[in-house]
């Protein structure tokens, strides 16, 4: 079974740059990659927070959150 | 020719966690990965700064810097 990598973002310029470059490096043979736009799917904000995501863009690998640069805080996505 | 991905770190706990998980996701068929411990090789601090690295751990992909979480500032590695 493949490992899971989830990239949470909000469509901001920092997010898009990270998506284009970081996500492209991932080995798709070993990792199942999912991109989640929290601006469009706010219902998944809680899920991202459960992994410790505090800002986007963030990459969650096997339930471990890694924040990449800084685009927007999760709190700012709640409206 | 493979693309280049350089992971700059300083051996701190945040760095090691990022190294273990982020670097492992990279597709080695397409990316040549180099790990640089700036605490042990301070001569390469200037090079990292030339890519815009401000803190470690950071991953530089094709000359573009991505800061991953926060372990230590580059300034704190200069001594």
Backbone of each chain as nested JSON, in Angstrom:
{
  "chains": [
    {"id": "A", "residues": [
      {"number": 1, "name": "UNK", "atoms": {"N": [0.835, -1.198, 0.0], "CA": [0.0, 0.0, 0.0], "C": [0.87, 1.249, 0.0]}},
      {"number": 2, "name": "UNK", "atoms": {"N": [0.433, 2.262, -0.741], "CA": [1.218, 3.492, -0.801], "C": [1.07, 4.307, 0.477]}},
      {"number": 3, "name": "UNK", "atoms": {"N": [2.13, 5.069, 0.798], "CA": [2.031, 6.024, 1.885], "C": [1.175, 7.182, 1.403]}},
      {"number": 4, "name": "UNK", "atoms": {"N": [0.693, 7.953, 2.353], "CA": [-0.22, 9.04, 2.011], "C": [0.445, 10.395, 2.246]}},
      {"number": 5, "name": "UNK", "atoms": {"N": [0.345, 11.267, 1.255], "CA": [0.835, 12.637, 1.392], "C": [-0.291, 13.577, 0.978]}},
      {"number": 6, "name": "UNK", "atoms": {"N": [-0.67, 14.463, 1.894], "CA": [-1.757, 15.398, 1.598], "C": [-1.221, 16.819, 1.643]}},
      {"number": 7, "name": "UNK", "atoms": {"N": [-1.449, 17.552, 0.572], "CA": [-0.983, 18.935, 0.481], "C": [-2.188, 19.853, 0.675]}},
      {"number": 8, "name": "UNK", "atoms": {"N": [-2.216, 20.556, 1.826], "CA": [-3.304, 21.498, 2.11], "C": [-2.882, 22.884, 1.67]}},
      {"number": 9, "name": "UNK", "atoms": {"N": [-3.74, 23.566, 0.95], "CA": [-3.402, 24.904, 0.485], "C": [-4.659, 25.756, 0.4]}},
      {"number": 10, "name": "UNK", "atoms": {"N": [-4.475, 27.022, 0.005], "CA": [-5.628, 27.917, -0.092], "C": [-5.579, 28.72, -1.378]}},
      {"number": 11, "name": "UNK", "atoms": {"N": [-4.823, 28.223, -2.346], "CA": [-4.793, 28.89, -3.646], "C": [-4.002, 30.192, -3.689]}},
      {"number": 12, "name": "UNK", "atoms": {"N": [-3.303, 30.513, -2.582], "CA": [-2.523, 31.757, -2.545], "C": [-1.23, 31.576, -3.364]}},
      {"number": 13, "name": "UNK", "atoms": {"N": [-0.546, 32.677, -3.719], "CA": [0.674, 32.563, -4.531], "C": [1.754, 31.678, -3.893]}},
      {"number": 14, "name": "UNK", "atoms": {"N": [1.931, 31.806, -2.563], "CA": [2.925, 30.959, -1.873], "C": [2.53, 29.493, -1.989]}},
      {"number": 15, "name": "UNK", "atoms": {"N": [1.213, 29.243, -1.876], "CA": [0.71, 27.868, -1.977], "C": [0.977, 27.282, -3.36]}},
      {"number": 16, "name": "UNK", "atoms": {"N": [0.708, 28.063, -4.372], "CA": [0.828, 27.566, -5.739], "C": [2.282, 27.267, -6.09]}},
      {"number": 17, "name": "UNK", "atoms": {"N": [3.18, 28.143, -5.62], "CA": [4.606, 27.908, -5.869], "C": [5.055, 26.603, -5.184]}},
      {"number": 18, "name": "UNK", "atoms": {"N": [4.614, 26.417, -3.943], "CA": [4.993, 25.2, -3.216], "C": [4.37, 23.971, -3.874]}},
      {"number": 19, "name": "UNK", "atoms": {"N": [3.125, 24.118, -4.314], "CA": [2.453, 22.987, -4.964], "C": [3.211, 22.571, -6.214]}},
      {"number": 20, "name": "UNK", "atoms": {"N": [3.546, 23.564, -7.023], "CA": [4.232, 23.258, -8.281], "C": [5.574, 22.584, -8.073]}},
      {"number": 21, "name": "UNK", "atoms": {"N": [6.329, 23.043, -7.077], "CA": [7.685, 22.523, -6.938], "C": [7.806, 21.376, -5.943]}},
      {"number": 22, "name": "UNK", "atoms": {"N": [7.242, 21.53, -4.744], "CA": [7.374, 20.474, -3.73], "C": [6.603, 19.219, -4.156]}},
      {"number": 23, "name": "UNK", "atoms": {"N": [5.362, 19.41, -4.543], "CA": [4.529, 18.254, -4.883], "C": [5.114, 17.502, -6.078]}},
      {"number": 24, "name": "UNK", "atoms": {"N": [5.759, 18.262, -6.982], "CA": [6.345, 17.604, -8.153], "C": [7.499, 16.669, -7.798]}},
      {"number": 25, "name": "UNK", "atoms": {"N": [8.172, 16.944, -6.673], "CA": [9.319, 16.101, -6.308], "C": [8.887, 14.731, -5.779]}},
      {"number": 26, "name": "UNK", "atoms": {"N": [7.627, 14.629, -5.332], "CA": [7.192, 13.412, -4.639], "C": [7.122, 12.203, -5.576]}},
      {"number": 27, "name": "UNK", "atoms": {"N": [7.627, 11.115, -5.074], "CA": [7.631, 9.859, -5.823], "C": [6.231, 9.234, -5.788]}},
      {"number": 28, "name": "UNK", "atoms": {"N": [5.522, 9.325, -6.927], "CA": [4.137, 8.842, -6.978], "C": [4.041, 7.317, -6.976]}},
      {"number": 29, "name": "UNK", "atoms": {"N": [5.174, 6.672, -7.152], "CA": [5.165, 5.206, -7.078], "C": [4.977, 4.754, -5.634]}},
      {"number": 30, "name": "UNK", "atoms": {"N": [5.475, 5.6, -4.707], "CA": [5.446, 5.228, -3.294], "C": [4.442, 6.021, -2.468]}},
      {"number": 31, "name": "UNK", "atoms": {"N": [4.068, 7.205, -2.974], "CA": [3.146, 8.057, -2.227], "C": [1.895, 8.37, -3.028]}},
      {"number": 32, "name": "UNK", "atoms": {"N": [0.763, 8.223, -2.36], "CA": [-0.508, 8.66, -2.939], "C": [-0.672, 10.11, -2.52]}},
      {"number": 33, "name": "UNK", "atoms": {"N": [-0.716, 11.016, -3.502], "CA": [-0.746, 12.446, -3.201], "C": [-2.144, 13.011, -3.413]}},
      {"number": 34, "name": "UNK", "atoms": {"N": [-2.617, 13.738, -2.416], "CA": [-3.909, 14.413, -2.549], "C": [-3.719, 15.903, -2.303]}},
      {"number": 35, "name": "UNK", "atoms": {"N": [-4.321, 16.74, -3.121], "CA": [-4.275, 18.187, -2.942], "C": [-5.63, 18.633, -2.433]}},
      {"number": 36, "name": "UNK", "atoms": {"N": [-5.615, 19.4, -1.329], "CA": [-6.87, 19.858, -0.745], "C": [-6.863, 21.382, -0.653]}},
      {"number": 37, "name": "UNK", "atoms": {"N": [-7.737, 22.031, -1.375], "CA": [-7.867, 23.499, -1.37], "C": [-8.862, 23.857, -0.258]}},
      {"number": 38, "name": "UNK", "atoms": {"N": [-8.334, 24.281, 0.884], "CA": [-9.199, 24.529, 2.04], "C": [-10.11, 25.734, 1.848]}},
      {"number": 39, "name": "UNK", "atoms": {"N": [-9.755, 26.618, 0.91], "CA": [-10.635, 27.743, 0.61], "C": [-11.913, 27.259, -0.071]}},
      {"number": 40, "name": "UNK", "atoms": {"N": [-11.761, 26.202, -0.881], "CA": [-12.917, 25.654, -1.607], "C": [-13.612, 24.55, -0.825]}},
      {"number": 41, "name": "UNK", "atoms": {"N": [-12.861, 23.888, 0.069], "CA": [-13.429, 22.773, 0.847], "C": [-13.207, 23.021, 2.337]}},
      {"number": 42, "name": "UNK", "atoms": {"N": [-13.84, 24.066, 2.874], "CA": [-13.628, 24.418, 4.286], "C": [-14.04, 23.297, 5.244]}},
      {"number": 43, "name": "UNK", "atoms": {"N": [-14.85, 22.371, 4.764], "CA": [-15.266, 21.255, 5.615], "C": [-14.074, 20.411, 6.049]}},
      {"number": 44, "name": "UNK", "atoms": {"N": [-12.926, 20.543, 5.335], "CA": [-11.765, 19.73, 5.708], "C": [-10.744, 20.489, 6.565]}},
      {"number": 45, "name": "UNK", "atoms": {"N": [-11.08, 21.716, 6.976], "CA": [-10.175, 22.48, 7.844], "C": [-9.923, 21.725, 9.15]}},
      {"number": 46, "name": "UNK", "atoms": {"N": [-10.996, 21.202, 9.737], "CA": [-10.88, 20.473, 11.005], "C": [-9.935, 19.283, 10.877]}},
      {"number": 47, "name": "UNK", "atoms": {"N": [-10.068, 18.562, 9.776], "CA": [-9.19, 17.413, 9.516], "C": [-7.731, 17.871, 9.469]}},
      {"number": 48, "name": "UNK", "atoms": {"N": [-7.472, 18.987, 8.771], "CA": [-6.093, 19.472, 8.667], "C": [-5.563, 19.837, 10.055]}},
      {"number": 49, "name": "UNK", "atoms": {"N": [-6.421, 20.471, 10.858], "CA": [-6.008, 20.851, 12.217], "C": [-5.709, 19.634, 13.078]}},
      {"number": 50, "name": "UNK", "atoms": {"N": [-6.413, 18.535, 12.814], "CA": [-6.183, 17.329, 13.614], "C": [-4.771, 16.78, 13.401]}},
      {"number": 51, "name": "UNK", "atoms": {"N": [-4.148, 17.145, 12.267], "CA": [-2.761, 16.73, 12.0], "C": [-1.76, 17.773, 12.508]}},
      {"number": 52, "name": "UNK", "atoms": {"N": [-2.297, 18.895, 13.046], "CA": [-1.406, 19.938, 13.556], "C": [-1.13, 21.042, 12.554]}},
      {"number": 53, "name": "UNK", "atoms": {"N": [-1.886, 21.088, 11.462], "CA": [-1.677, 22.147, 10.467], "C": [-2.139, 23.487, 11.044]}},
      {"number": 54, "name": "UNK", "atoms": {"N": [-1.235, 24.463, 11.032], "CA": [-1.546, 25.792, 11.582], "C": [-1.6, 26.852, 10.484]}},
      {"number": 55, "name": "UNK", "atoms": {"N": [-0.941, 26.554, 9.354], "CA": [-0.928, 27.502, 8.241], "C": [-0.796, 26.713, 6.946]}},
      {"number": 56, "name": "UNK", "atoms": {"N": [-1.122, 27.394, 5.855], "CA": [-0.944, 26.766, 4.538], "C": [0.1, 27.561, 3.768]}},
      {"number": 57, "name": "UNK", "atoms": {"N": [0.812, 26.951, 2.829], "CA": [0.7, 25.554, 2.46], "C": [1.348, 24.634, 3.497]}},
      {"number": 58, "name": "UNK", "atoms": {"N": [0.788, 23.437, 3.608], "CA": [1.335, 22.437, 4.512], "C": [1.229, 21.071, 3.845]}},
      {"number": 59, "name": "UNK", "atoms": {"N": [2.234, 20.261, 4.106], "CA": [2.243, 18.903, 3.577], "C": [2.149, 17.941, 4.754]}},
      {"number": 60, "name": "UNK", "atoms": {"N": [1.15, 17.079, 4.74], "CA": [1.006, 16.091, 5.807], "C": [1.42, 14.736, 5.253]}},
      {"number": 61, "name": "UNK", "atoms": {"N": [2.472, 14.189, 5.839], "CA": [2.973, 12.885, 5.412], "C": [2.736, 11.902, 6.54]}},
      {"number": 62, "name": "UNK", "atoms": {"N": [1.974, 10.863, 6.259], "CA": [1.656, 9.878, 7.288], "C": [1.296, 10.537, 8.62]}},
      {"number": 63, "name": "UNK", "atoms": {"N": [0.327, 11.459, 8.567], "CA": [-0.213, 12.15, 9.749], "C": [0.716, 13.174, 10.399]}},
      {"number": 64, "name": "UNK", "atoms": {"N": [1.874, 13.426, 9.809], "CA": [2.818, 14.391, 10.379], "C": [2.799, 15.66, 9.513]}},
      {"number": 65, "name": "UNK", "atoms": {"N": [2.546, 16.815, 10.147], "CA": [2.421, 18.067, 9.387], "C": [3.755, 18.78, 9.213]}},
      {"number": 66, "name": "UNK", "atoms": {"N": [4.01, 19.238, 7.998], "CA": [5.174, 20.072, 7.703], "C": [4.667, 21.356, 7.058]}},
      {"number": 67, "name": "UNK", "atoms": {"N": [4.98, 22.489, 7.7], "CA": [4.569, 23.785, 7.169], "C": [5.643, 24.272, 6.216]}},
      {"number": 68, "name": "UNK", "atoms": {"N": [5.231, 24.686, 5.029], "CA": [6.181, 25.094, 3.993], "C": [6.003, 26.587, 3.735]}},
      {"number": 69, "name": "UNK", "atoms": {"N": [7.051, 27.344, 4.02], "CA": [6.945, 28.803, 3.936], "C": [5.668, 29.256, 4.654]}},
      {"number": 70, "name": "UNK", "atoms": {"N": [5.102, 30.372, 4.255], "CA": [3.889, 30.823, 4.942], "C": [2.995, 31.545, 3.955]}},
      {"number": 71, "name": "UNK", "atoms": {"N": [1.804, 31.011, 3.746], "CA": [0.85, 31.675, 2.862], "C": [-0.251, 32.338, 3.664]}},
      {"number": 72, "name": "UNK", "atoms": {"N": [-0.945, 31.539, 4.482], "CA": [-2.05, 32.064, 5.285], "C": [-2.243, 31.167, 6.493]}},
      {"number": 73, "name": "UNK", "atoms": {"N": [-2.731, 31.766, 7.582], "CA": [-2.977, 30.974, 8.773], "C": [-4.321, 30.264, 8.619]}},
      {"number": 74, "name": "UNK", "atoms": {"N": [-4.428, 29.103, 9.253], "CA": [-5.673, 28.334, 9.197], "C": [-6.824, 29.159, 9.766]}},
      {"number": 75, "name": "UNK", "atoms": {"N": [-6.541, 29.915, 10.813], "CA": [-7.602, 30.726, 11.417], "C": [-8.195, 31.717, 10.417]}},
      {"number": 76, "name": "UNK", "atoms": {"N": [-7.347, 32.236, 9.532], "CA": [-7.845, 33.196, 8.543], "C": [-8.722, 32.54, 7.469]}},
      {"number": 77, "name": "UNK", "atoms": {"N": [-8.691, 31.216, 7.398], "CA": [-9.504, 30.51, 6.401], "C": [-10.909, 30.2, 6.934]}},
      {"number": 78, "name": "UNK", "atoms": {"N": [-11.071, 30.398, 8.265], "CA": [-12.39, 30.147, 8.861], "C": [-13.221, 31.412, 8.719]}},
      {"number": 79, "name": "UNK", "atoms": {"N": [-14.364, 31.272, 8.13], "CA": [-15.196, 32.482, 7.984], "C": [-16.671, 32.124, 8.075]}}
    ]},
    {"id": "B", "residues": [
      {"number": 1, "name": "UNK", "atoms": {"N": [19.177, 14.896, -17.688], "CA": [19.85, 15.27, -16.441], "C": [18.825, 15.417, -15.324]}},
      {"number": 2, "name": "UNK", "atoms": {"N": [19.201, 14.995, -14.129], "CA": [18.267, 15.092, -13.016], "C": [18.172, 16.527, -12.505]}},
      {"number": 3, "name": "UNK", "atoms": {"N": [17.0, 16.863, -11.963], "CA": [16.856, 18.131, -11.263], "C": [17.591, 18.024, -9.943]}},
      {"number": 4, "name": "UNK", "atoms": {"N": [17.86, 19.172, -9.36], "CA": [18.654, 19.195, -8.134], "C": [17.785, 19.614, -6.945]}},
      {"number": 5, "name": "UNK", "atoms": {"N": [17.875, 18.864, -5.864], "CA": [17.191, 19.223, -4.621], "C": [18.215, 19.178, -3.502]}},
      {"number": 6, "name": "UNK", "atoms": {"N": [18.383, 20.296, -2.804], "CA": [19.361, 20.359, -1.715], "C": [18.639, 20.635, -0.408]}},
      {"number": 7, "name": "UNK", "atoms": {"N": [18.886, 19.783, 0.564], "CA": [18.254, 19.923, 1.88], "C": [19.294, 20.471, 2.848]}},
      {"number": 8, "name": "UNK", "atoms": {"N": [19.107, 21.722, 3.269], "CA": [20.018, 22.35, 4.23], "C": [19.465, 22.166, 5.636]}},
      {"number": 9, "name": "UNK", "atoms": {"N": [20.299, 21.73, 6.543], "CA": [19.836, 21.519, 7.91], "C": [20.972, 21.788, 8.889]}},
      {"number": 10, "name": "UNK", "atoms": {"N": [20.657, 21.644, 10.177], "CA": [21.683, 21.899, 11.188], "C": [21.674, 20.821, 12.26]}},
      {"number": 11, "name": "UNK", "atoms": {"N": [21.105, 19.683, 11.913], "CA": [21.134, 18.563, 12.86], "C": [20.178, 18.692, 14.036]}},
      {"number": 12, "name": "UNK", "atoms": {"N": [19.325, 19.742, 14.021], "CA": [18.384, 19.942, 15.13], "C": [17.22, 18.939, 15.013]}},
      {"number": 13, "name": "UNK", "atoms": {"N": [16.445, 18.748, 16.087], "CA": [15.346, 17.766, 16.036], "C": [14.336, 18.056, 14.914]}},
      {"number": 14, "name": "UNK", "atoms": {"N": [13.985, 19.338, 14.717], "CA": [13.045, 19.692, 13.634], "C": [13.641, 19.316, 12.288]}},
      {"number": 15, "name": "UNK", "atoms": {"N": [14.959, 19.551, 12.159], "CA": [15.656, 19.225, 10.904], "C": [15.619, 17.73, 10.619]}},
      {"number": 16, "name": "UNK", "atoms": {"N": [15.887, 16.958, 11.644], "CA": [15.982, 15.502, 11.46], "C": [14.633, 14.909, 11.099]}},
      {"number": 17, "name": "UNK", "atoms": {"N": [13.574, 15.426, 11.737], "CA": [12.227, 14.949, 11.415], "C": [11.887, 15.269, 9.955]}},
      {"number": 18, "name": "UNK", "atoms": {"N": [12.211, 16.498, 9.53], "CA": [11.925, 16.893, 8.147], "C": [12.77, 16.076, 7.184]}},
      {"number": 19, "name": "UNK", "atoms": {"N": [14.023, 15.848, 7.546], "CA": [14.906, 15.068, 6.686], "C": [14.355, 13.667, 6.486]}},
      {"number": 20, "name": "UNK", "atoms": {"N": [13.962, 13.05, 7.599], "CA": [13.465, 11.674, 7.508], "C": [12.211, 11.557, 6.659]}},
      {"number": 21, "name": "UNK", "atoms": {"N": [11.317, 12.523, 6.783], "CA": [10.028, 12.357, 6.112], "C": [9.946, 13.064, 4.763]}},
      {"number": 22, "name": "UNK", "atoms": {"N": [10.363, 14.323, 4.704], "CA": [10.253, 15.067, 3.436], "C": [11.23, 14.487, 2.406]}},
      {"number": 23, "name": "UNK", "atoms": {"N": [12.475, 14.318, 2.804], "CA": [13.483, 13.846, 1.846], "C": [13.129, 12.451, 1.336]}},
      {"number": 24, "name": "UNK", "atoms": {"N": [12.485, 11.665, 2.201], "CA": [12.12, 10.311, 1.775], "C": [11.07, 10.302, 0.671]}},
      {"number": 25, "name": "UNK", "atoms": {"N": [10.26, 11.367, 0.605], "CA": [9.202, 11.381, -0.419], "C": [9.748, 11.665, -1.822]}},
      {"number": 26, "name": "UNK", "atoms": {"N": [10.964, 12.235, -1.883], "CA": [11.48, 12.707, -3.177], "C": [11.804, 11.552, -4.125]}},
      {"number": 27, "name": "UNK", "atoms": {"N": [11.406, 11.736, -5.351], "CA": [11.642, 10.742, -6.4], "C": [13.105, 10.821, -6.858]}},
      {"number": 28, "name": "UNK", "atoms": {"N": [13.884, 9.846, -6.437], "CA": [15.328, 9.86, -6.745], "C": [15.631, 9.555, -8.206]}},
      {"number": 29, "name": "UNK", "atoms": {"N": [14.611, 9.101, -8.919], "CA": [14.81, 8.863, -10.354], "C": [14.898, 10.191, -11.097]}},
      {"number": 30, "name": "UNK", "atoms": {"N": [14.216, 11.199, -10.55], "CA": [14.135, 12.497, -11.23], "C": [14.931, 13.592, -10.533]}},
      {"number": 31, "name": "UNK", "atoms": {"N": [15.206, 13.407, -9.231], "CA": [15.915, 14.43, -8.476], "C": [17.193, 13.883, -7.85]}},
      {"number": 32, "name": "UNK", "atoms": {"N": [18.248, 14.65, -8.031], "CA": [19.492, 14.353, -7.34], "C": [19.413, 15.091, -6.009]}},
      {"number": 33, "name": "UNK", "atoms": {"N": [19.472, 14.343, -4.903], "CA": [19.272, 14.938, -3.589], "C": [20.598, 15.044, -2.834]}},
      {"number": 34, "name": "UNK", "atoms": {"N": [20.859, 16.232, -2.315], "CA": [22.053, 16.418, -1.494], "C": [21.63, 16.947, -0.129]}},
      {"number": 35, "name": "UNK", "atoms": {"N": [22.221, 16.407, 0.93], "CA": [21.952, 16.881, 2.285], "C": [23.184, 17.651, 2.747]}},
      {"number": 36, "name": "UNK", "atoms": {"N": [22.935, 18.868, 3.23], "CA": [24.055, 19.708, 3.676], "C": [23.829, 20.122, 5.132]}},
      {"number": 37, "name": "UNK", "atoms": {"N": [24.682, 19.674, 6.013], "CA": [24.616, 20.016, 7.44], "C": [25.438, 21.288, 7.646]}},
      {"number": 38, "name": "UNK", "atoms": {"N": [24.728, 22.434, 7.751], "CA": [25.431, 23.722, 7.824], "C": [26.194, 23.918, 9.131]}},
      {"number": 39, "name": "UNK", "atoms": {"N": [25.818, 23.145, 10.143], "CA": [26.576, 23.213, 11.393], "C": [27.964, 22.617, 11.211]}},
      {"number": 40, "name": "UNK", "atoms": {"N": [28.047, 21.6, 10.365], "CA": [29.333, 20.933, 10.125], "C": [30.083, 21.544, 8.949]}},
      {"number": 41, "name": "UNK", "atoms": {"N": [29.35, 22.152, 8.023], "CA": [29.969, 22.745, 6.829], "C": [29.555, 24.216, 6.715]}},
      {"number": 42, "name": "UNK", "atoms": {"N": [29.997, 25.045, 7.675], "CA": [29.583, 26.454, 7.658], "C": [30.03, 27.199, 6.399]}},
      {"number": 43, "name": "UNK", "atoms": {"N": [31.006, 26.66, 5.702], "CA": [31.465, 27.303, 4.469], "C": [30.356, 27.383, 3.427]}},
      {"number": 44, "name": "UNK", "atoms": {"N": [29.292, 26.575, 3.594], "CA": [28.208, 26.593, 2.6], "C": [27.008, 27.44, 3.029]}},
      {"number": 45, "name": "UNK", "atoms": {"N": [27.144, 28.136, 4.167], "CA": [26.052, 29.017, 4.614], "C": [25.768, 30.092, 3.561]}},
      {"number": 46, "name": "UNK", "atoms": {"N": [26.835, 30.687, 3.042], "CA": [26.675, 31.75, 2.035], "C": [25.912, 31.238, 0.803]}},
      {"number": 47, "name": "UNK", "atoms": {"N": [26.265, 30.054, 0.369], "CA": [25.571, 29.436, -0.775], "C": [24.077, 29.289, -0.476]}},
      {"number": 48, "name": "UNK", "atoms": {"N": [23.747, 28.813, 0.722], "CA": [22.329, 28.635, 1.077], "C": [21.624, 29.991, 1.065]}},
      {"number": 49, "name": "UNK", "atoms": {"N": [22.3, 31.011, 1.581], "CA": [21.698, 32.348, 1.603], "C": [21.472, 32.893, 0.19]}},
      {"number": 50, "name": "UNK", "atoms": {"N": [22.335, 32.499, -0.727], "CA": [22.186, 32.986, -2.105], "C": [20.891, 32.461, -2.739]}},
      {"number": 51, "name": "UNK", "atoms": {"N": [20.351, 31.364, -2.189], "CA": [19.069, 30.83, -2.679], "C": [17.887, 31.411, -1.891]}},
      {"number": 52, "name": "UNK", "atoms": {"N": [18.21, 32.244, -0.889], "CA": [17.144, 32.838, -0.092], "C": [16.842, 32.078, 1.182]}},
      {"number": 53, "name": "UNK", "atoms": {"N": [17.689, 31.12, 1.564], "CA": [17.455, 30.353, 2.788], "C": [17.673, 31.262, 4.002]}},
      {"number": 54, "name": "UNK", "atoms": {"N": [16.655, 31.343, 4.859], "CA": [16.719, 32.195, 6.052], "C": [16.742, 31.363, 7.333]}},
      {"number": 55, "name": "UNK", "atoms": {"N": [16.25, 30.128, 7.221], "CA": [16.234, 29.255, 8.388], "C": [16.342, 27.814, 7.918]}},
      {"number": 56, "name": "UNK", "atoms": {"N": [16.69, 26.94, 8.846], "CA": [16.744, 25.511, 8.534], "C": [15.693, 24.79, 9.36]}},
      {"number": 57, "name": "UNK", "atoms": {"N": [15.179, 23.661, 8.915], "CA": [15.496, 23.018, 7.651], "C": [14.874, 23.746, 6.456]}},
      {"number": 58, "name": "UNK", "atoms": {"N": [15.579, 23.68, 5.33], "CA": [15.069, 24.261, 4.094], "C": [15.425, 23.341, 2.942]}},
      {"number": 59, "name": "UNK", "atoms": {"N": [14.515, 23.291, 1.989], "CA": [14.74, 22.479, 0.804], "C": [14.832, 23.431, -0.384]}},
      {"number": 60, "name": "UNK", "atoms": {"N": [15.944, 23.369, -1.108], "CA": [16.106, 24.208, -2.293], "C": [15.932, 23.32, -3.52]}},
      {"number": 61, "name": "UNK", "atoms": {"N": [14.91, 23.64, -4.308], "CA": [14.632, 22.874, -5.525], "C": [14.866, 23.787, -6.712]}},
      {"number": 62, "name": "UNK", "atoms": {"N": [15.801, 23.406, -7.553], "CA": [16.125, 24.237, -8.714], "C": [16.249, 25.713, -8.331]}},
      {"number": 63, "name": "UNK", "atoms": {"N": [17.072, 25.981, -7.329], "CA": [17.395, 27.35, -6.883], "C": [16.283, 28.073, -6.14]}},
      {"number": 64, "name": "UNK", "atoms": {"N": [15.185, 27.396, -5.881], "CA": [14.06, 28.021, -5.174], "C": [13.992, 27.461, -3.752]}},
      {"number": 65, "name": "UNK", "atoms": {"N": [14.022, 28.354, -2.741], "CA": [14.057, 27.906, -1.348], "C": [12.665, 27.706, -0.76]}},
      {"number": 66, "name": "UNK", "atoms": {"N": [12.493, 26.592, -0.056], "CA": [11.263, 26.329, 0.685], "C": [11.654, 26.043, 2.131]}},
      {"number": 67, "name": "UNK", "atoms": {"N": [11.128, 26.872, 3.042], "CA": [11.422, 26.684, 4.462], "C": [10.4, 25.725, 5.038]}},
      {"number": 68, "name": "UNK", "atoms": {"N": [10.88, 24.719, 5.737], "CA": [10.007, 23.677, 6.279], "C": [10.003, 23.777, 7.801]}},
      {"number": 69, "name": "UNK", "atoms": {"N": [8.845, 24.086, 8.362], "CA": [8.757, 24.333, 9.811], "C": [9.867, 25.284, 10.217]}},
      {"number": 70, "name": "UNK", "atoms": {"N": [10.336, 25.216, 11.438], "CA": [11.405, 26.131, 11.843], "C": [12.286, 25.445, 12.865]}},
      {"number": 71, "name": "UNK", "atoms": {"N": [13.552, 25.281, 12.526], "CA": [14.498, 24.691, 13.463], "C": [15.409, 25.757, 14.03]}},
      {"number": 72, "name": "UNK", "atoms": {"N": [16.109, 26.463, 13.169], "CA": [17.042, 27.494, 13.606], "C": [17.223, 28.512, 12.482]}},
      {"number": 73, "name": "UNK", "atoms": {"N": [17.5, 29.755, 12.868], "CA": [17.73, 30.774, 11.855], "C": [19.161, 30.654, 11.341]}},
      {"number": 74, "name": "UNK", "atoms": {"N": [19.367, 31.033, 10.088], "CA": [20.698, 30.971, 9.49], "C": [21.665, 31.851, 10.286]}},
      {"number": 75, "name": "UNK", "atoms": {"N": [21.173, 32.985, 10.752], "CA": [22.044, 33.893, 11.512], "C": [22.605, 33.22, 12.763]}},
      {"number": 76, "name": "UNK", "atoms": {"N": [21.8, 32.347, 13.368], "CA": [22.266, 31.661, 14.573], "C": [23.321, 30.595, 14.275]}},
      {"number": 77, "name": "UNK", "atoms": {"N": [23.469, 30.248, 13.0], "CA": [24.478, 29.235, 12.639], "C": [25.838, 29.874, 12.365]}},
      {"number": 78, "name": "UNK", "atoms": {"N": [25.841, 31.203, 12.282], "CA": [27.105, 31.907, 12.043], "C": [27.774, 32.149, 13.375]}},
      {"number": 79, "name": "UNK", "atoms": {"N": [28.988, 31.704, 13.503], "CA": [29.668, 31.912, 14.79], "C": [31.154, 32.137, 14.577]}}
    ]}
  ]
}
